[in-house]
Amino acid sequence: MNATAGDLGLNNGMSNTLPSLFISHGSPMIALEPGAAGAFLERLGPAIDATFGRPKAIVALSAHTLTREPAALAAARHEAVYDFGGFDQRLYAMRYDAPGAPALADRVSELLAPAGVPLHRLDRGGLDHGIWTALKYVYPQADVPVLPLGWSPQATPAALFALGQALAPLAAEGVLIIGTGSITHNLRKVAMAGMHRQSTPPEAPQSAAFRTWFAEHSATRDWPALFDYRARAPHAVDMHPSDEHLLPWYIAAGAGGREATPQRLHESVTHGVLGMDTYAFGASAGRLAATVVA
């Protein structure tokens, strides 16, 4: 029997419907070098709690947990996964041990079924670095259950928006939907800039142009342009040689719906080309923006 919202102990109060989020995690180094984005994420969790109440669970869709079809990691407990190499050795000693949300996998399956989307349930755990490096700032006590949800990077932005739309009812049930990636992400340019040097280079004009275009078209809800960003946005292929780091934005946006204006909660850049913007989506995104934007 599929789990219901009541079975999960979720909050059905519409007044506390959560916004969905896209969080740019940049590189694993954010865990050691929080910068402006990390400082913002430290404020984000308390702002969510103060405005809507503590989420009952998190559905996390990251650029680093990719599958051919949607798949839920439905373990009872998760640990940080060190899915990277060549970084500061201190990263490999960091932990983020969070409870899982296995019952929530049944609810997600129930929501995806009408769209004809099968959900594969895997009784295994693990939070990739796109998830745990963000959550260590948002919920540092690791006390909110997490359900990582794998998705296909071959899907179009419009198809991923539809996936987010299918997940949208979770927001009224106390579940926080988070997509993590980076609003701009070209690691070759990061390497050229020198990831480990002390000085911070200015933002590349290509990154600034792309982030501005994305913010402006989000503010006008120009979904056709956003879905076709690779052809229409300036420097799109340069800023996303492959687009798996941007695609979670569309899942989170879909969960917020077409009618609500996306809210850019934070903007900053590291290494000159890694955009660290955070967006909120849905009818309640403005309430969160009013609380957290400094």
C-alpha positions in Angstrom: 0.0 0.0 0.0 1.4 3.4 -0.9 2.2 5.9 1.9 -0.1 8.9 2.3 0.9 12.3 3.5 -0.7 11.4 6.9 1.4 8.2 7.1 4.5 10.3 6.7 3.5 12.8 9.4 3.6 15.6 6.9 2.1 19.1 7.3 -0.9 19.7 5.0 -1.4 23.3 5.9 -1.5 25.3 2.7 -0.4 28.5 4.5 2.9 26.8 5.2 3.4 25.5 1.7 7.2 25.4 1.1 8.9 27.0 -1.9 11.2 24.8 -3.9 14.8 25.7 -4.2 17.8 25.6 -6.6 21.1 25.9 -4.8 24.4 26.4 -6.5 27.1 24.4 -4.8 29.9 25.3 -7.2 32.7 22.9 -6.3 33.3 20.6 -3.2 35.5 23.4 -1.8 32.5 25.3 -0.6 32.6 22.9 2.3 35.9 24.4 3.4 35.6 27.9 1.8 32.0 29.0 2.3 32.4 32.5 0.9 29.4 34.6 0.3 27.3 31.6 -0.8 28.0 29.6 2.3 27.2 32.6 4.5 23.9 32.9 2.7 23.1 29.2 3.1 23.7 29.5 6.8 20.9 32.0 7.0 18.6 30.1 4.6 17.8 27.2 6.9 16.7 29.4 9.9 14.7 31.6 7.5 12.8 28.6 6.1 12.1 27.4 9.7 10.9 30.8 10.8 8.7 31.3 7.8 7.2 27.9 7.2 8.3 25.6 10.0 11.0 23.0 9.9 10.6 20.7 6.8 9.6 17.2 7.6 11.9 15.9 4.9 14.0 17.0 1.9 13.8 15.6 -1.7 17.2 16.4 -3.1 18.0 16.3 -6.9 21.6 16.9 -7.6 23.8 17.3 -10.6 25.8 14.3 -9.3 23.2 11.7 -8.7 22.2 10.8 -12.3 20.2 7.9 -13.5 18.5 6.8 -16.8 15.1 7.0 -15.1 14.1 8.5 -11.8 15.4 6.5 -8.8 15.0 7.1 -5.1 17.8 6.3 -2.7 15.5 5.0 0.0 17.9 4.0 2.7 17.1 4.6 6.4 20.3 6.6 6.8 22.8 8.5 4.6 26.5 9.4 4.8 28.5 11.9 2.8 29.9 10.5 -0.5 33.3 11.8 -1.6 32.6 11.7 -5.3 35.5 13.9 -6.4 39.3 13.8 -6.5 42.2 16.1 -6.4 40.8 18.4 -3.7 42.0 19.4 -0.2 42.4 16.2 1.9 40.4 17.8 4.7 37.2 17.3 2.6 37.5 13.5 2.9 37.3 13.8 6.7 34.1 15.8 6.7 30.9 14.0 7.6 27.2 14.6 7.0 25.2 11.7 8.5 21.6 12.3 7.9 18.4 10.2 8.4 16.8 8.9 5.2 13.2 9.1 4.2 12.2 5.6 2.9 8.5 6.1 3.3 8.7 9.3 1.2 9.9 7.2 -1.7 6.4 5.6 -1.8 4.8 9.0 -1.9 7.1 10.2 -4.8 6.2 7.0 -6.7 2.5 7.7 -6.2 2.9 11.3 -7.6 4.9 10.2 -10.6 2.7 7.4 -11.6 -0.1 9.5 -13.3 2.5 11.0 -15.5 3.6 7.5 -16.6 7.0 8.0 -15.0 8.3 4.9 -13.2 10.3 5.4 -10.0 13.0 2.9 -9.2 13.5 2.4 -5.5 17.0 1.5 -4.3 17.4 0.6 -0.7 20.8 2.2 -0.4 22.1 5.5 0.9 24.6 8.2 0.2 24.6 12.0 -0.3 26.7 13.2 -3.2 28.8 16.3 -2.7 26.2 18.5 -4.4 23.8 17.6 -1.6 25.9 17.4 1.6 28.1 20.4 0.9 24.9 22.6 0.6 23.0 20.9 3.5 25.9 21.2 5.9 25.2 25.0 5.9 21.4 24.9 5.5 20.8 22.2 8.2 24.2 21.7 9.9 22.8 19.3 12.5 21.8 16.9 9.8 18.5 16.3 11.5 16.1 16.6 8.5 15.5 13.3 6.7 16.7 13.3 3.1 15.5 11.4 0.0 18.0 11.7 -2.9 16.3 11.4 -6.2 18.3 10.5 -9.3 17.2 11.9 -12.6 18.3 11.7 -16.3 20.6 14.3 -17.7 19.4 13.3 -21.1 15.9 14.8 -20.4 15.1 18.2 -21.8 14.6 21.3 -19.6 10.8 21.1 -20.4 10.7 17.4 -19.4 12.5 18.1 -16.2 10.1 21.0 -15.5 7.3 18.5 -15.9 9.0 16.2 -13.4 9.1 19.0 -10.9 5.4 19.7 -11.5 4.6 16.1 -10.7 6.5 16.5 -7.4 4.8 19.8 -6.5 2.2 18.5 -4.1 5.0 17.6 -1.7 5.5 21.3 -0.9 2.1 21.5 0.8 3.0 18.3 2.8 6.1 19.7 4.5 8.6 18.4 2.1 11.4 20.7 0.8 12.3 20.1 -2.8 15.9 21.1 -3.5 17.8 21.0 -6.8 21.6 21.5 -6.5 24.1 22.4 -9.3 25.6 25.7 -10.4 24.1 28.5 -12.3 27.3 28.7 -14.3 29.8 25.7 -14.4 32.9 25.4 -16.6 35.6 23.5 -14.7 38.1 24.0 -17.5 37.9 27.8 -17.0 38.1 27.3 -13.2 41.3 25.3 -13.6 42.7 28.1 -15.9 41.8 30.6 -13.2 43.6 28.6 -10.6 41.1 26.9 -8.1 43.6 26.8 -5.2 45.2 30.3 -5.5 44.5 32.8 -2.8 43.3 35.7 -4.9 39.8 35.8 -6.3 39.6 36.7 -10.0 36.9 39.1 -11.1 33.8 37.5 -12.7 34.3 36.7 -16.4 32.0 38.8 -18.7 30.5 35.6 -20.1 29.4 34.4 -16.7 27.9 37.8 -15.8 26.0 37.9 -19.1 24.6 34.4 -18.7 23.6 35.0 -15.0 21.9 38.3 -15.9 20.0 36.8 -18.8 18.8 33.9 -16.6 17.7 36.3 -13.9 15.9 38.6 -16.3 14.0 35.9 -18.1 13.1 34.2 -14.8 11.7 37.5 -13.5 9.4 37.7 -16.6 8.5 33.9 -16.5 9.7 33.6 -20.0 9.5 29.8 -20.0 9.9 29.3 -23.7 13.2 31.1 -23.7 14.4 29.4 -20.5 13.6 26.0 -21.9 15.6 26.9 -25.0 18.4 28.5 -23.0 21.2 26.7 -24.9 20.2 28.4 -28.1 19.0 31.7 -26.7 21.2 32.6 -23.6 24.5 34.4 -24.2 27.5 32.1 -23.8 25.3 29.2 -22.8 27.6 26.4 -24.1 30.6 28.2 -22.7 29.1 28.4 -19.3 27.7 24.9 -19.4 29.8 22.7 -21.7 27.5 20.0 -20.4 24.3 21.1 -18.7 23.7 18.7 -15.8 24.6 21.4 -13.3 21.9 23.7 -14.6 19.1 21.2 -15.2 18.1 20.8 -11.5 17.0 24.4 -11.8 14.2 23.3 -14.0 13.0 20.5 -11.7 12.8 23.0 -8.8 11.1 25.5 -11.0 8.6 23.0 -12.1 7.7 22.2 -8.5 7.0 25.9 -8.1 4.8 26.1 -11.2 4.5 28.3 -14.2 2.4 31.1 -12.6 4.8 32.0 -9.8 7.7 34.3 -10.5 11.1 32.7 -9.6 12.9 34.7 -6.9 16.7 35.0 -7.0 17.6 34.9 -3.3 21.3 35.1 -3.7 24.0 35.9 -6.3 27.7 35.6 -6.1 30.6 34.0 -8.1 33.7 32.1 -7.1 36.8 31.5 -9.3 35.4 34.1 -11.7 33.2 31.6 -13.5 31.3 29.5 -10.9 28.0 31.2 -10.4 26.6 30.5 -6.9 23.1 31.9 -7.3 20.2 30.5 -5.3 16.6 30.6 -6.5 13.2 29.9 -4.9 10.1 28.9 -6.7 6.4 28.8 -6.0 3.7 31.0 -4.6 5.5 31.3 -1.3 8.9 32.1 -2.7 8.3 35.8 -2.2 7.7 35.3 1.5 11.1 33.5 1.8 12.8 36.2 -0.2 11.4 38.9 2.2 12.9 37.0 5.1 16.3 35.9 3.9 17.5 38.5 1.3 19.8 40.9 3.0 
